[in-house]
Amino acid sequence: MRHLNKLRLMEFLIVGLLMGTIEDLIAISFATDATLDLRVVFVAFFVALPFAFISEIIVDHPLFWQKILRKG
């Protein structure tokens, strides 16, 4: 695996999944009176997973905006 791919994977895991899960847990704790147990953490993780994939792997790809904003 190339070095750049390893960095993108680490960014996906740390920034996308970890920060997305923490963000969801904060929102759950402020919006509801639910206790933050392991089941709630798993739900927050699986909710964060597709959004992390879309933002970190697809949109942050170096050629994404070149392909989307192609002229002509």
Kinemage of the C-alpha trace (Angstrom):
@kinemage 1
@onewidth
@group {chain A} dominant
@subgroup {mainchain}
@vectorlist {calphas} color= white
{ca met a 1} P 0.000 0.000 0.000
{ca arg a 2} L 1.429 3.350 -0.961
{ca his a 3} L 2.235 5.909 1.698
{ca leu a 4} L -0.438 8.308 0.449
{ca asn a 5} L -3.118 5.619 0.627
{ca lys a 6} L -2.094 4.812 4.196
{ca leu a 7} L -2.397 8.469 5.149
{ca arg a 8} L -5.848 8.738 3.562
{ca leu a 9} L -6.965 5.607 5.393
{ca met a 10} L -5.684 6.963 8.714
{ca glu a 11} L -7.418 10.270 8.032
{ca phe a 12} L -10.632 8.371 7.302
{ca leu a 13} L -10.372 6.390 10.525
{ca ile a 14} L -9.316 9.214 12.829
{ca val a 15} L -11.016 12.278 11.427
{ca gly a 16} L -14.004 10.709 9.758
{ca leu a 17} L -15.065 7.918 12.063
{ca leu a 18} L -13.725 8.992 15.433
{ca met a 19} L -14.677 12.641 15.183
{ca gly a 20} L -18.016 11.804 13.550
{ca thr a 21} L -18.858 9.350 16.310
{ca ile a 22} L -17.895 11.845 19.013
{ca glu a 23} L -19.946 14.529 17.287
{ca asp a 24} L -22.977 12.222 17.153
{ca leu a 25} L -22.572 11.269 20.812
{ca ile a 26} L -22.465 14.936 21.818
{ca ala a 27} L -25.615 15.614 19.794
{ca ile a 28} L -27.376 12.614 21.341
{ca ser a 29} L -26.455 13.690 24.862
{ca phe a 30} L -27.691 17.264 24.294
{ca ala a 31} L -30.856 16.368 22.403
{ca thr a 32} L -32.098 13.396 24.427
{ca asp a 33} L -31.980 12.087 27.931
{ca ala a 34} L -30.565 8.738 26.766
{ca thr a 35} L -27.700 7.213 28.676
{ca leu a 36} L -24.572 6.765 26.615
{ca asp a 37} L -24.040 3.024 26.757
{ca leu a 38} L -22.276 0.715 24.317
{ca arg a 39} L -25.388 0.289 22.161
{ca val a 40} L -25.696 4.051 21.639
{ca val a 41} L -21.990 4.259 20.774
{ca phe a 42} L -22.424 1.519 18.150
{ca val a 43} L -25.410 3.314 16.632
{ca ala a 44} L -23.469 6.593 16.513
{ca phe a 45} L -20.533 4.775 14.905
{ca phe a 46} L -22.675 3.197 12.192
{ca val a 47} L -24.407 6.512 11.511
{ca ala a 48} L -21.031 8.249 11.154
{ca leu a 49} L -19.608 5.555 8.860
{ca pro a 50} L -21.242 6.499 5.513
{ca phe a 51} L -20.751 10.225 6.085
{ca ala a 52} L -17.093 9.701 6.950
{ca phe a 53} L -16.647 7.580 3.836
{ca ile a 54} L -18.278 10.183 1.603
{ca ser a 55} L -16.367 13.121 3.050
{ca glu a 56} L -12.931 11.615 3.607
{ca ile a 57} L -12.555 9.046 0.823
{ca ile a 58} L -14.630 10.437 -2.035
{ca val a 59} L -14.751 14.233 -1.661
{ca asp a 60} L -11.208 14.623 -0.337
{ca his a 61} L -9.770 12.602 -3.231
{ca pro a 62} L -7.243 14.767 -5.093
{ca leu a 63} L -9.038 14.430 -8.443
{ca phe a 64} L -12.635 14.710 -7.174
{ca trp a 65} L -13.195 18.396 -7.913
{ca gln a 66} L -11.384 18.175 -11.228
{ca lys a 67} L -13.772 15.448 -12.351
{ca ile a 68} L -16.871 17.202 -10.984
{ca leu a 69} L -16.041 20.654 -12.327
{ca arg a 70} L -14.791 19.461 -15.699
{ca lys a 71} L -15.281 22.151 -18.320
{ca gly a 72} L -16.880 21.357 -21.638
